[in-house]
């Protein structure tokens, strides 16, 4: 995969902020802030071999028709993410990704 395509794909990982807002418990204090990460920061982490868990939350044809897939990403559709949240490690950085 070319670097340009990877960067383009990783760009959409920025949407994890919105997706994480969907799974933050309602009891969380209003002052909680979901950390942001840029495409370049995520790519640098991957290049350095950091242990980042990437979750591809696309579903159905959105996923299947896409030519952009991040190697090693876990695929959990956004509609199932809340039900499967207990499967995710609590000791690693998690980035959600969609297009």
C-alpha positions as CSV (number, residue, x, y, z in Angstrom):
1,X,0.0,0.0,0.0
2,X,1.4,3.4,-0.9
3,X,2.1,6.0,1.8
4,X,-0.3,8.4,0.2
5,X,-3.1,5.8,0.3
6,X,-2.2,4.9,3.9
7,X,-2.2,8.6,4.9
8,X,-5.6,9.1,3.2
9,X,-7.0,6.1,5.0
10,X,-5.5,7.2,8.4
11,X,-7.0,10.6,7.9
12,X,-10.4,9.2,8.5
13,X,-9.2,7.8,11.8
14,X,-9.7,11.3,13.1
15,X,-13.3,10.5,13.2
16,X,-12.6,8.3,16.3
17,X,-13.3,11.4,18.3
18,X,-16.9,11.3,17.3
19,X,-17.2,7.6,17.6
20,X,-15.7,7.6,21.1
21,X,-18.3,10.1,22.1
22,X,-20.9,7.5,21.3
23,X,-19.4,5.0,23.8
24,X,-18.5,7.3,26.6
25,X,-20.8,6.5,29.6
26,X,-23.4,9.1,30.3
27,X,-22.1,9.3,33.9
28,X,-18.7,10.7,32.7
29,X,-18.0,14.2,33.9
30,X,-18.6,16.9,31.3
31,X,-15.0,17.9,31.7
32,X,-13.7,14.6,30.1
33,X,-12.0,15.2,26.8
34,X,-11.4,12.6,24.2
35,X,-7.8,12.9,23.1
36,X,-7.2,13.6,19.4
37,X,-4.6,12.1,17.1
38,X,-3.6,13.3,13.7
39,X,-3.1,11.0,10.7
40,X,0.6,11.8,10.9
41,X,0.8,11.0,14.6
42,X,-0.9,7.7,14.1
43,X,1.3,6.8,11.1
44,X,4.4,7.7,13.2
45,X,3.2,5.4,16.0
46,X,2.7,2.6,13.5
47,X,6.1,3.2,11.9
48,X,7.7,3.1,15.4
49,X,6.0,-0.2,16.1
50,X,4.0,1.2,19.0
51,X,1.2,-1.1,20.3
52,X,-1.8,0.8,19.0
53,X,-5.1,-1.0,18.6
54,X,-6.9,0.2,15.5
55,X,-10.6,-0.5,15.2
56,X,-12.3,-0.3,11.8
57,X,-15.9,0.5,12.6
58,X,-17.2,0.5,9.0
59,X,-20.0,-1.9,8.3
60,X,-21.2,-3.8,5.2
61,X,-20.5,-2.4,1.8
62,X,-18.8,0.6,3.2
63,X,-16.1,-1.8,4.4
64,X,-16.2,-4.3,1.6
65,X,-16.2,-1.8,-1.3
66,X,-13.3,0.2,0.2
67,X,-9.8,-0.2,-1.2
68,X,-8.4,1.3,2.0
69,X,-7.9,-1.2,4.8
70,X,-5.4,-0.8,7.6
71,X,-3.3,-3.9,8.1
72,X,-3.9,-5.3,11.6
73,X,-7.0,-3.3,12.3
74,X,-9.8,-5.1,14.2
75,X,-13.2,-4.9,12.4
76,X,-16.1,-4.1,14.7
77,X,-19.0,-2.2,13.2
78,X,-20.1,0.9,14.9
79,X,-23.5,-0.6,15.7
80,X,-21.8,-3.5,17.6
81,X,-19.0,-1.5,19.2
82,X,-20.8,-0.8,22.5
83,X,-21.8,-4.4,22.9
84,X,-18.2,-5.6,22.3
85,X,-16.4,-2.9,24.3
86,X,-15.4,-5.4,26.9
87,X,-13.3,-7.2,24.3
88,X,-11.0,-4.2,23.9
89,X,-7.8,-3.9,25.9
90,X,-7.9,-1.2,28.6
91,X,-4.1,-0.9,28.8
92,X,-3.5,0.1,25.1
93,X,-4.2,3.2,23.0
94,X,-7.3,2.6,20.9
95,X,-8.0,4.4,17.7
96,X,-11.3,4.0,15.8
97,X,-11.3,4.4,12.1
98,X,-14.0,4.8,9.4
99,X,-14.6,6.6,6.1
